[in-house]
Amino acid sequence: MLAAYAHAIDADDPLRALTVGDLTPSAPLPDWVPVRVRAASLNHHDLWSLRGVGLSPDRLPMVLGCDAAGDDPDGNAVIVHAVITDADWSGEETLDPRRSLLSERYPGTLAERVWVPRRNLVPLPPELSYAEGACLPTAWLTAYKMIFVNAAVRPGDAILVQGAGGGVASAAIMLGHAAGLRVYATSRSEDKRARAVELGAVDAVEPGARLPQRVDAVIETVGAATWAHSLRSLRPGGTVVVAGATSGDAAPAELSRVFFLQQRIIGSTMGNRSELVALASFLATTGLRPLIDRTLPLADVRAGLAAMITEDVFGKIVIMLD
C-alpha cells in the first residue's frame, strides 16, 4: 500500500523522518472498516508527528494524516472523522481523556486505505467534492466549533481571527463571513492581509494594531505572540476561544484585565461527529467551499509539508489519491 509515513523522529529536520513508499498495513482492529482514500489534507499535526510530538518511537512506522474523504466498503462517499475515542466512551468525543487522532496511535489517512471505526464515517454531501470534504475534519471543524459552539456568536457580532493564512484561521474568516459576522483578521504578511479581506474580513491589520471596535470574540491559535492583543481587542464580557499556541504559551496571562472586564477564556479542541455533519451541511447549503491552496499527488507530499514549514501556504494543501 502506497503511504506517507514517519520512519523516524527528527525534531530539527522533520522532513528527514518522512518516507513515501510501499508499507504493509497493520492488522485492523475488530469492527473497523476500510475507506478507500480519494483525498486527504495536510495539517501542522503531520509535522509535529515527524518531530515526535504526540508520536513516540515505539509506534513507528506510522502513516501520517488526520483528514480524508473517500469511499466506504459499500461505495458510499464519506468524510473520515479523525477523533478516535475509547471503545467504551459514550459521551462528547473530544472530552474522552483517552482519545487520540488518527496517526497518533492508529495509522492515518495519507495512504491508499485507512481503517477506522464505522462510527467515524460521516456522509459526504453530494454538493462537495472529495478534495473539499478532506479539508473539513481538522481545520474547518476546529474553526466551526470555535465560532458557533464555544464563542456562541450571532449574526452581526464581531470577531477577530489571529494569524490569517493558516488552515483554521482562513476557515474561521470564511465561516464567520458566511454567517453574517463582522470579521477582523491579523497577519504579519501584507499579502495574507489582502487575501483575508478577499475571503470576507472587513479589515485585516498587522499583529498588535488597534481595531476599529472591540470584538465579541477572538479566534486564537497563535498564542504568546498575539495573546495581549487578543485580550485588549475584546469587549467587556467577550470570549477568547483558544485552539492552539503555535508561537508558544508563555505570554503573560493578564489576569487583572480578565477578571475586571469579566472576559471569558475557553479552550477548544477539534469537534464531534454531529458538529462535522452540521459543518458539511452548512457548506452544502450555503455554497461556501474550503479554500484550497494547492493539490498534490501522494508522491509529492514532501513538497506540501515543506511549504507549510516555510509558511508558503494560504488555506489547505490537499493530497489527491485518485
Helices and strands as residue ranges (DSSP letters): E 2-6, G 14-17, E 18-22, E 32-41, H 44-51, G 57-59, E 62-63, E 67-71, E 77-80, E 83-84, G 93-95, E 100-101, E 113-117, G 118-120, E 121-123, H 130-134, I 136-140, H 141-144, I 145-150, E 158-161, H 167-178, E 182-186, H 190-199, E 203-205, E 215-220, H 227-232, E 234-242, H 255-260, E 264-267, H 273-286, E 292-297, G 298-300, H 301-309, E 316-320
